[in-house]
Amino acid sequence: MSVEAGLAPSPGRHELKRRLVTAIVLGPLFLLAVAVGGLVFLGAVMLLAGVSAWEFFRLAGRRVGRPRVAPGIGLALAFPALLYWSPSHPLAIPALVTVGVLGIALAQLLDPDGEETLASVSTTVYGAAYAGLLLAHFVLIREVSRVVPGMPYWSGALLVGMIVALTWVNDSSAYVVGHRWGRRKLIPRVSPGKTVEGAVGALLVTVLAAVAALWLVDRWVPLFDLADALAIGAIVGIAAPLGDLVESAFKRDAGVKDASELVPGHGGVLDRFDSLMAVGPAVWYYLWAIVL
């Protein structure tokens, strides 16, 4: 859910209207899926993972050999499904990765037109994990009550909502601070509009927002203390721009502005969820290792 921080021209009135209409329609649908949870949220994550994988393979196809699109999307879909049905099995992900690696290699070998095997197989496996495995961590967070005895089921929805809100705060504050005070480019070869000042300012704002958010969340989910708030704020403040920059690097290498045009006014699914794809795993492993 990235907001480009920098000197890009402001969108026109028509484009702003498209963005607003899309946000009004899709935002509540996503939040409804988060609130309901279960198979509804799993279906939403699988949809996002499948489309994200397709967008990644679309980008990769502009630069390297043909990715194995169908097997790659299948593997991307399998990650959230597996973590939903086996959230705590230690061998679930290694087994799926093994099957995916060998299965995609076999598909490449059996294709009479299979060329550029190194590029095709490696791009397919990475794209499936990038889209499917990273987003699948939101299934773990939403279903956290299944691994923490006594935690109400709606606690997972509260945690997902908190993570999404903090990511949005980070992206938005990076844009505001960078546009107003940004001078030094962060990584100009990847994203010329992003600045060091914007990233640092957004980090500080996100930490403050996390303190406020976890103070509210702790009223219903009494798991967190001030140290957790500071840590989660810092994690989101670092992971969100990292996820955004990674996807920006992919698009720049492919020579395109957006991953696709599937989300009117917003580009593609990767363009909207790139920050969250890094934030979700980072926050989950902090919760798993320190909090839960």
C-alpha positions as CSV (number, residue, x, y, z in Angstrom):
1,M,0.0,0.0,0.0
2,S,2.6,2.4,-1.0
3,V,2.4,6.2,-1.5
4,E,5.2,7.5,-3.8
5,A,7.1,10.0,-1.7
6,G,8.7,12.6,-3.9
7,L,8.4,15.0,-6.7
8,A,6.0,13.2,-9.0
9,P,3.4,15.5,-10.5
10,S,0.0,15.6,-8.8
11,P,-2.7,13.5,-10.4
12,G,-5.4,15.2,-12.3
13,R,-9.0,15.6,-11.1
14,H,-10.2,12.6,-13.2
15,E,-7.4,10.4,-11.9
16,L,-8.2,11.4,-8.3
17,K,-11.8,10.6,-8.8
18,R,-10.9,7.1,-10.1
19,R,-8.6,6.5,-7.1
20,L,-11.3,7.6,-4.7
21,V,-14.0,5.5,-6.2
22,T,-11.7,2.4,-6.2
23,A,-10.7,3.0,-2.6
24,I,-14.4,3.4,-1.5
25,V,-15.3,0.1,-3.2
26,L,-12.3,-2.1,-2.5
27,G,-11.3,-0.8,0.9
28,P,-14.5,-1.8,2.7
29,L,-14.5,-5.2,0.9
30,F,-11.0,-6.0,2.2
31,L,-11.8,-4.8,5.7
32,L,-15.0,-7.0,5.7
33,A,-12.9,-10.0,4.7
34,V,-10.5,-9.2,7.6
35,A,-13.4,-8.9,10.0
36,V,-15.1,-12.1,8.9
37,G,-11.9,-14.1,8.8
38,G,-11.9,-17.8,8.2
39,L,-12.3,-19.0,4.6
40,V,-13.5,-15.6,3.5
41,F,-10.2,-13.9,4.5
42,L,-8.2,-16.9,3.2
43,G,-10.0,-16.5,-0.2
44,A,-9.1,-12.8,-0.2
45,V,-5.5,-13.5,0.5
46,M,-5.3,-16.2,-2.1
47,L,-6.8,-13.9,-4.7
48,L,-4.3,-11.2,-3.9
49,A,-1.5,-13.8,-4.0
50,G,-2.6,-15.2,-7.3
51,V,-2.9,-11.8,-9.0
52,S,0.4,-10.6,-7.4
53,A,2.2,-13.6,-8.8
54,W,0.7,-13.0,-12.3
55,E,1.8,-9.4,-12.1
56,F,5.3,-10.4,-11.1
57,F,5.6,-12.9,-13.9
58,R,4.3,-10.2,-16.3
59,L,7.2,-8.0,-15.1
60,A,9.7,-10.7,-15.3
61,G,8.7,-11.8,-18.8
62,R,9.8,-8.4,-20.1
63,R,13.4,-9.1,-19.0
64,V,14.1,-12.8,-18.6
65,G,13.0,-16.1,-20.1
66,R,9.4,-17.2,-19.9
67,P,8.3,-17.9,-16.3
68,R,6.1,-20.9,-15.8
69,V,3.0,-18.8,-15.1
70,A,0.4,-21.5,-14.3
71,P,2.6,-23.6,-12.0
72,G,3.9,-20.4,-10.4
73,I,0.5,-19.1,-9.6
74,G,-0.5,-22.5,-8.3
75,L,2.4,-22.5,-5.9
76,A,1.6,-18.9,-4.8
77,L,-2.0,-19.9,-4.0
78,A,-0.8,-23.0,-2.1
79,F,1.2,-20.9,0.5
80,P,-1.7,-19.2,2.2
81,A,-3.9,-22.3,1.9
82,L,-1.3,-24.4,3.6
83,L,-0.7,-21.9,6.4
84,Y,-4.4,-21.7,7.0
85,W,-4.8,-25.5,7.3
86,S,-1.5,-26.2,9.0
87,P,-0.5,-23.0,10.8
88,S,1.9,-24.6,13.3
89,H,3.2,-27.6,11.5
90,P,7.0,-27.2,11.3
91,L,7.4,-29.1,8.0
92,A,4.5,-27.6,6.1
93,I,6.4,-24.8,4.3
94,P,9.7,-26.8,3.7
95,A,7.6,-29.5,2.2
96,L,5.6,-27.2,-0.1
97,V,8.8,-25.4,-1.2
98,T,10.4,-28.7,-2.0
99,V,7.4,-29.8,-4.1
100,G,7.2,-26.4,-5.8
101,V,10.9,-26.4,-6.7
102,L,10.9,-29.9,-8.1
103,G,7.5,-29.6,-9.8
104,I,8.3,-26.4,-11.6
105,A,11.6,-27.8,-12.7
106,L,9.8,-30.9,-14.0
107,A,7.3,-28.7,-15.9
108,Q,10.2,-26.9,-17.5
109,L,11.9,-30.2,-18.5
110,L,8.7,-31.6,-20.0
111,D,8.0,-28.5,-22.1
112,P,9.2,-29.1,-25.7
113,D,9.8,-25.4,-26.0
114,G,11.3,-25.0,-22.6
115,E,14.3,-22.6,-23.1
116,E,16.4,-20.5,-20.7
117,T,15.8,-23.0,-17.9
118,L,17.9,-21.2,-15.3
119,A,16.0,-17.9,-15.7
120,S,12.6,-19.5,-16.1
121,V,12.7,-21.9,-13.1
122,S,14.4,-19.5,-10.7
123,T,12.1,-16.6,-11.6
124,T,9.0,-18.8,-11.2
125,V,10.0,-20.1,-7.8
126,Y,11.0,-16.7,-6.5
127,G,7.9,-15.0,-7.9
128,A,5.6,-17.6,-6.3
129,A,7.3,-17.2,-2.9
130,Y,7.4,-13.4,-3.2
131,A,3.7,-13.1,-3.9
132,G,2.3,-16.2,-2.0
133,L,4.5,-16.8,1.0
134,L,4.9,-13.1,2.0
135,L,1.1,-12.4,1.8
136,A,0.4,-15.8,3.5
137,H,1.7,-14.4,6.8
138,F,-1.5,-12.3,7.1
139,V,-3.4,-15.6,7.3
140,L,-1.2,-16.5,10.3
141,I,-1.8,-13.2,12.0
142,R,-5.6,-13.3,11.3
143,E,-5.7,-16.9,12.7
144,V,-3.4,-16.2,15.6
145,S,-6.1,-17.3,18.1
146,R,-5.7,-20.9,16.8
147,V,-2.1,-21.0,18.1
148,V,-2.6,-18.9,21.3
149,P,-5.1,-20.6,23.7
150,G,-7.7,-18.4,25.1
151,M,-7.3,-15.5,22.6
152,P,-10.6,-14.4,21.1
153,Y,-11.0,-15.0,17.4
154,W,-11.6,-11.4,16.6
155,S,-8.1,-10.5,18.0
156,G,-6.6,-11.5,14.7
157,A,-8.7,-9.0,12.9
158,L,-7.6,-6.3,15.3
159,L,-4.0,-7.1,14.7
160,V,-4.3,-7.2,10.9
161,G,-6.2,-3.9,11.0
162,M,-3.4,-2.4,13.2
163,I,-0.7,-3.5,10.8
164,V,-2.5,-2.2,7.8
165,A,-3.2,1.2,9.5
166,L,0.5,1.6,10.6
167,T,1.7,0.8,7.1
168,W,-0.6,3.4,5.7
169,V,0.6,5.9,8.3
170,N,4.2,5.1,7.3
171,D,3.6,5.5,3.6
172,S,1.6,8.7,3.9
173,S,3.9,10.4,6.4
174,A,6.9,9.5,4.1
175,Y,5.2,11.3,1.3
176,V,4.3,14.4,3.4
177,V,7.7,14.7,5.1
178,G,9.6,13.9,1.9
179,H,7.6,16.4,-0.2
180,R,8.1,19.2,2.4
181,W,11.6,18.6,3.8
182,G,13.2,16.0,1.6
183,R,16.6,16.9,0.2
184,R,18.8,13.8,0.1
185,K,17.7,10.9,-2.2
186,L,17.4,7.5,-0.4
187,I,18.1,5.1,-3.3
188,P,17.8,7.3,-6.5
189,R,18.5,4.5,-8.9
190,V,15.5,2.6,-7.7
191,S,13.0,5.4,-6.6
192,P,14.2,8.9,-7.3
193,G,11.4,10.5,-5.4
194,K,12.1,8.9,-2.0
195,T,14.3,10.8,0.4
196,V,16.3,10.1,3.5
197,E,14.3,12.8,5.4
198,G,11.0,11.2,4.3
199,A,12.1,7.8,5.5
200,V,13.4,9.0,8.8
201,G,10.4,11.2,9.5
202,A,8.0,8.4,8.6
203,L,9.9,6.0,10.9
204,L,9.4,8.4,13.8
205,V,5.8,9.0,13.0
206,T,5.1,5.3,12.7
207,V,6.7,4.6,16.1
208,L,4.5,7.2,17.7
209,A,1.4,5.9,15.9
210,A,2.3,2.3,17.1
211,V,2.5,3.5,20.7
212,A,-1.0,5.0,20.4
213,A,-2.4,2.0,18.4
214,L,-1.1,-0.6,20.8
215,W,-2.3,1.4,23.8
216,L,-5.8,1.0,22.2
217,V,-5.3,-2.6,21.1
218,D,-4.1,-3.6,24.6
219,R,-7.5,-2.8,26.0
220,W,-8.9,-5.8,24.1
221,V,-5.8,-7.9,23.5
222,P,-3.7,-7.5,26.6
223,L,-0.4,-8.7,25.2
224,F,1.7,-5.6,24.6
225,D,3.8,-3.2,26.6
226,L,5.6,0.0,25.6
227,A,8.7,-2.0,24.4
228,D,6.5,-4.0,22.0
229,A,4.9,-0.7,20.7
230,L,8.3,0.8,20.0
231,A,9.6,-2.4,18.4
232,I,6.6,-2.9,16.2
233,G,6.6,0.7,15.1
234,A,10.3,0.5,14.2
235,I,9.7,-2.8,12.4
236,V,6.9,-1.3,10.3
237,G,8.9,1.9,9.7
238,I,11.8,-0.1,8.3
239,A,9.9,-3.0,6.5
240,A,7.3,-0.8,4.7
241,P,9.8,1.3,2.6
242,L,11.8,-1.8,2.0
243,G,8.8,-3.6,0.5
244,D,8.0,-0.6,-1.6
245,L,11.6,-0.2,-2.8
246,V,11.9,-3.9,-3.8
247,E,8.8,-3.7,-6.0
248,S,10.0,-0.3,-7.4
249,A,13.2,-2.1,-8.4
250,F,11.3,-4.8,-10.2
251,K,9.2,-2.2,-12.1
252,R,12.2,-0.1,-13.0
253,D,14.1,-3.2,-14.3
254,A,11.0,-4.1,-16.4
255,G,10.7,-0.5,-17.6
256,V,7.1,0.1,-16.5
257,K,5.4,2.5,-14.2
258,D,2.8,0.1,-12.7
259,A,2.7,-3.7,-12.2
260,S,-0.6,-3.7,-14.1
261,E,-3.7,-1.7,-14.5
262,L,-6.1,-4.0,-12.6
263,V,-6.8,-1.5,-9.8
264,P,-8.2,1.6,-11.5
265,G,-6.3,4.7,-10.5
266,H,-3.9,2.7,-8.4
267,G,-1.9,0.5,-10.8
268,G,-1.8,-3.2,-9.8
269,V,-2.2,-5.3,-6.7
270,L,1.6,-5.3,-6.2
271,D,1.6,-1.5,-6.3
272,R,-1.0,-1.4,-3.4
273,F,0.4,-4.2,-1.3
274,D,4.1,-4.0,-1.8
275,S,4.8,-2.4,1.6
276,L,2.5,-4.9,3.4
277,M,4.3,-7.8,1.8
278,A,7.4,-7.0,3.8
279,V,5.6,-5.7,6.9
280,G,3.4,-8.8,7.4
281,P,6.2,-11.3,7.8
282,A,8.4,-9.0,9.9
283,V,5.6,-8.2,12.4
284,W,4.5,-11.9,12.5
285,Y,7.9,-13.1,13.5
286,Y,8.3,-10.5,16.1
287,L,4.9,-11.5,17.6
288,W,5.8,-15.2,17.4
289,A,9.3,-14.8,18.9
290,I,8.6,-12.1,21.5
291,V,5.0,-11.5,22.3
292,L,3.0,-14.8,21.9
